[in-house]
Amino acid sequence: MNIFVGSLPFSLEEADLRASFEAYGTVDSVKIINDKFTGRSKGFGFVEMPNDEEAEQAIQELNGSMISNRAIVVNKSEPKPEGQRKSFNNRGDRGGYGNNRGGGGYDRGGRGGY
């Protein structure tokens, strides 16, 4: 079972997260997600446990538990549907300026050429 773990302390190492889950059973993999530009932890990760019963027990007991004075969030990870993997900004569009009609830039004259 793939398990989502959120609200992690930024200083937490994968080995520490693994140890927390190994108390409940076998852990296949642990991955803390890092920012691709800074390399800093994004504060969430994933744990893969092969035994669903052990994974469910870990979820029940670790959800809301404290790690370095932070209450972590632990739940079953559900894969995103394929159609929803595109990156959108908080306005619901794919970038640009609001309604994607252009704008901005140094030359806003109507010439249209470069």
C-alpha positions as CSV (number, residue, x, y, z in Angstrom):
1,M,0.0,0.0,0.0
2,N,1.3,3.5,-0.8
3,I,0.9,5.9,2.1
4,F,1.0,9.7,2.0
5,V,2.7,11.4,4.9
6,G,2.3,15.2,5.2
7,S,3.2,18.0,7.6
8,L,6.6,16.6,8.1
9,P,9.4,18.6,9.7
10,F,11.7,19.9,7.0
11,S,14.7,18.5,8.8
12,L,13.3,14.9,8.9
13,E,15.4,12.3,7.1
14,E,14.1,9.4,5.1
15,A,15.8,6.9,7.6
16,D,13.8,8.5,10.5
17,L,10.5,8.2,8.6
18,R,11.3,4.6,7.7
19,A,12.0,3.8,11.4
20,S,8.6,5.3,12.4
21,F,6.8,3.0,10.0
22,E,8.9,-0.1,10.5
23,A,7.5,-0.3,14.0
24,Y,4.3,-1.5,12.3
25,G,5.8,-3.9,9.7
26,T,7.9,-4.2,6.6
27,V,8.6,-1.0,4.6
28,D,9.5,-1.4,0.9
29,S,10.4,2.2,0.3
30,V,10.4,5.7,1.7
31,K,10.6,8.9,-0.3
32,I,10.5,12.5,1.1
33,I,9.7,14.9,-1.7
34,N,12.2,17.7,-2.2
35,D,12.0,21.0,-4.2
36,K,13.8,20.5,-7.5
37,F,15.4,24.0,-7.4
38,T,16.4,24.3,-3.7
39,G,16.7,20.6,-2.7
40,R,14.8,21.4,0.5
41,S,12.1,19.1,1.7
42,K,8.6,20.1,0.7
43,G,7.3,18.6,4.0
44,F,5.6,15.5,2.6
45,G,6.5,12.1,1.3
46,F,5.4,8.6,0.6
47,V,5.9,5.2,2.3
48,E,5.3,1.9,0.6
49,M,4.3,-1.1,2.8
50,P,3.6,-4.5,1.1
51,N,1.2,-5.7,3.8
52,D,-2.1,-3.8,3.8
53,E,-3.1,-4.8,7.3
54,E,0.2,-3.5,8.7
55,A,-0.1,-0.3,6.6
56,E,-3.7,0.3,7.9
57,Q,-2.4,-0.1,11.4
58,A,0.4,2.4,10.8
59,I,-2.0,4.9,9.2
60,Q,-4.4,4.6,12.2
61,E,-1.7,5.0,14.8
62,L,0.6,7.5,13.2
63,N,-2.0,9.9,11.8
64,G,-1.9,13.0,14.1
65,S,1.1,11.8,16.0
66,M,3.9,14.2,16.8
67,I,7.3,14.3,15.2
68,S,9.6,17.1,16.2
69,N,6.6,19.0,17.7
70,R,4.6,18.7,14.4
71,A,1.4,16.7,14.1
72,I,1.8,14.6,10.9
73,V,-0.9,13.6,8.5
74,V,-0.9,10.0,7.4
75,N,-3.4,8.5,5.0
76,K,-3.7,6.1,2.1
77,S,-2.3,7.6,-1.1
78,E,-4.7,7.6,-4.0
79,P,-3.2,8.0,-7.5
80,K,-4.4,11.0,-9.5
81,P,-6.4,10.2,-12.6
82,E,-4.3,10.6,-15.7
83,G,-6.2,13.6,-17.0
84,Q,-5.4,15.6,-13.8
85,R,-1.6,15.5,-13.9
86,K,-1.2,18.9,-15.7
87,S,0.2,21.8,-13.8
88,F,-2.3,24.7,-13.1
89,N,-1.9,27.9,-11.2
90,N,-4.3,29.1,-8.6
91,R,-6.5,30.8,-11.2
92,G,-7.2,27.6,-13.0
93,D,-5.4,28.4,-16.2
94,R,-2.1,27.1,-17.5
95,G,0.0,30.2,-17.0
96,G,0.1,33.5,-18.8
97,Y,-1.7,36.5,-17.5
98,G,-5.2,35.7,-16.3
99,N,-7.1,35.0,-19.4
100,N,-4.2,34.1,-21.7
101,R,-4.8,37.1,-24.0
102,G,-1.2,38.1,-23.9
103,G,-0.2,41.5,-22.5
104,G,2.9,42.6,-20.7
105,G,6.2,43.0,-22.4
106,Y,8.1,46.0,-23.5
107,D,6.3,46.7,-26.8
108,R,2.5,46.5,-26.5
109,G,1.9,48.3,-29.7
110,G,-0.4,46.6,-32.2
111,R,2.3,45.7,-34.8
112,G,2.3,42.0,-34.2
113,G,5.7,41.4,-35.6
114,Y,9.1,41.1,-34.1
